[in-house]
Amino acid sequence: MDENIIIEQLEELIKSFGILIRCEAIKQDEDLVNVAGGLCLLRGEYVLIINSKATTMDKIKTLATALKHFDLEQIYLRPVLRELLDKTPEQRPFHPMDKQNLKDSP
């Protein structure tokens, strides 16, 4: 499957969880580790920030890593996407109460 189609399908899946995707240039020093982006909590809402200058593969990895925070077991995924996500390192699964617990934290 074409990498751009994979990106589109992963983005569609991320958005189905109500997550905003923002593509922004992440300013970095050349000596530092390359940052492709990641999932964050901003004002109580999940936002996935993707470095607009990231390579296609880095964008795919960022999207896949963000998706690993959520329970995908009951969702139909095309086999190529399921295989990609199975190869992505495990993340802490998302639970709806997590968002509330983070809001209540001091």
C-alpha positions as a LaTeX table, in Angstrom:
\begin{tabular}{lrrr}
\hline
Residue & $x$ (\AA) & $y$ (\AA) & $z$ (\AA) \\
\hline
Met1 & 0.00 & 0.00 & 0.00 \\
Asp2 & 1.22 & 3.50 & $-0.85$ \\
Glu3 & 2.68 & 5.38 & 2.15 \\
Asn4 & 0.48 & 8.43 & 1.55 \\
Ile5 & $-2.63$ & 6.25 & 1.64 \\
Ile6 & $-1.40$ & 4.71 & 4.89 \\
Ile7 & $-0.99$ & 8.21 & 6.34 \\
Glu8 & $-4.51$ & 9.18 & 5.22 \\
Gln9 & $-6.04$ & 6.07 & 6.76 \\
Leu10 & $-4.13$ & 6.44 & 10.03 \\
Glu11 & $-5.17$ & 10.11 & 10.22 \\
Glu12 & $-8.79$ & 9.12 & 9.62 \\
Leu13 & $-8.58$ & 6.58 & 12.43 \\
Ile14 & $-6.98$ & 9.11 & 14.81 \\
Lys15 & $-9.72$ & 11.63 & 14.03 \\
Ser16 & $-12.38$ & 8.99 & 14.75 \\
Phe17 & $-11.20$ & 9.15 & 18.39 \\
Gly18 & $-11.87$ & 12.91 & 18.38 \\
Ile19 & $-8.20$ & 13.82 & 18.27 \\
Leu20 & $-7.12$ & 16.99 & 16.53 \\
Ile21 & $-4.08$ & 16.59 & 14.26 \\
Arg22 & $-1.80$ & 19.59 & 13.90 \\
Cys23 & 1.08 & 19.66 & 11.42 \\
Glu24 & 3.59 & 22.24 & 12.52 \\
Ala25 & 7.24 & 22.95 & 11.94 \\
Ile26 & 9.03 & 21.92 & 15.12 \\
Lys27 & 12.12 & 24.06 & 15.54 \\
Gln28 & 15.12 & 21.91 & 16.44 \\
Asp29 & 18.85 & 22.27 & 16.75 \\
Glu30 & 20.74 & 20.08 & 14.30 \\
Asp31 & 22.67 & 18.47 & 17.17 \\
Leu32 & 19.53 & 17.28 & 18.96 \\
Val33 & 17.47 & 14.18 & 18.40 \\
Asn34 & 15.01 & 14.51 & 15.52 \\
Val35 & 11.47 & 15.09 & 16.84 \\
Ala36 & 8.71 & 13.84 & 14.56 \\
Gly37 & 5.87 & 14.75 & 16.92 \\
Gly38 & 3.59 & 13.02 & 19.37 \\
Leu39 & 0.31 & 12.85 & 21.24 \\
Cys40 & $-0.24$ & 15.41 & 23.98 \\
Leu41 & $-2.98$ & 16.70 & 26.21 \\
Leu42 & $-3.73$ & 20.38 & 25.62 \\
Arg43 & $-6.39$ & 22.09 & 27.74 \\
Gly44 & $-8.00$ & 18.73 & 28.49 \\
Glu45 & $-8.15$ & 17.60 & 24.85 \\
Tyr46 & $-5.88$ & 15.19 & 23.01 \\
Val47 & $-3.88$ & 16.72 & 20.17 \\
Leu48 & $-1.46$ & 14.93 & 17.88 \\
Ile49 & 1.32 & 17.22 & 16.73 \\
Ile50 & 3.25 & 16.09 & 13.67 \\
Asn51 & 6.41 & 17.84 & 12.52 \\
Ser52 & 5.59 & 19.18 & 9.06 \\
Lys53 & 9.24 & 18.62 & 8.11 \\
Ala54 & 9.23 & 14.94 & 9.20 \\
Thr55 & 9.83 & 12.23 & 6.64 \\
Thr56 & 6.89 & 10.16 & 5.45 \\
Met57 & 8.08 & 7.17 & 7.50 \\
Asp58 & 8.44 & 9.35 & 10.62 \\
Lys59 & 4.89 & 10.63 & 10.12 \\
Ile60 & 3.63 & 7.05 & 9.85 \\
Lys61 & 5.52 & 6.06 & 13.01 \\
Thr62 & 4.14 & 9.10 & 14.89 \\
Leu63 & 0.56 & 8.29 & 13.87 \\
Ala64 & 0.96 & 4.60 & 14.71 \\
Thr65 & 2.54 & 5.34 & 18.09 \\
Ala66 & $-0.31$ & 7.71 & 18.97 \\
Leu67 & $-2.88$ & 5.09 & 18.01 \\
Lys68 & $-1.27$ & 2.56 & 20.36 \\
His69 & $-2.62$ & 4.66 & 23.25 \\
Phe70 & $-6.13$ & 3.53 & 22.35 \\
Asp71 & $-7.99$ & 0.23 & 22.37 \\
Leu72 & $-8.11$ & $-0.91$ & 18.74 \\
Glu73 & $-9.19$ & $-4.51$ & 19.35 \\
Gln74 & $-12.88$ & $-3.95$ & 18.52 \\
Ile75 & $-12.18$ & $-1.76$ & 15.47 \\
Tyr76 & $-11.87$ & $-3.21$ & 11.99 \\
Leu77 & $-8.54$ & $-2.30$ & 10.42 \\
Arg78 & $-7.24$ & $-3.28$ & 7.03 \\
Pro79 & $-4.69$ & $-6.06$ & 7.45 \\
Val80 & $-1.79$ & $-3.83$ & 6.37 \\
Leu81 & $-2.70$ & $-1.28$ & 9.06 \\
Arg82 & $-3.21$ & $-3.97$ & 11.71 \\
Glu83 & 0.22 & $-5.42$ & 10.86 \\
Leu84 & 1.83 & $-1.97$ & 11.06 \\
Leu85 & 0.24 & $-1.31$ & 14.45 \\
Asp86 & 1.20 & $-4.77$ & 15.72 \\
Lys87 & 4.84 & $-3.93$ & 14.96 \\
Thr88 & 4.60 & $-0.57$ & 16.75 \\
Pro89 & 5.80 & $-0.67$ & 20.39 \\
Glu90 & 3.04 & $-0.86$ & 23.00 \\
Gln91 & 1.76 & 2.31 & 24.60 \\
Arg92 & $-0.45$ & 2.78 & 27.63 \\
Pro93 & $-4.05$ & 2.17 & 26.43 \\
Phe94 & $-6.48$ & 5.06 & 26.50 \\
His95 & $-9.31$ & 4.97 & 29.00 \\
Pro96 & $-12.00$ & 7.68 & 29.01 \\
Met97 & $-11.37$ & 8.30 & 32.70 \\
Asp98 & $-7.73$ & 9.22 & 32.01 \\
Lys99 & $-8.77$ & 12.57 & 30.58 \\
Gln100 & $-10.90$ & 13.32 & 33.65 \\
Asn101 & $-8.15$ & 12.18 & 36.03 \\
Leu102 & $-5.65$ & 14.48 & 34.32 \\
Lys103 & $-8.06$ & 17.42 & 34.62 \\
Asp104 & $-8.46$ & 16.74 & 38.34 \\
Ser105 & $-4.72$ & 16.52 & 38.99 \\
Pro106 & $-3.13$ & 19.48 & 40.84 \\
\hline
\end{tabular}
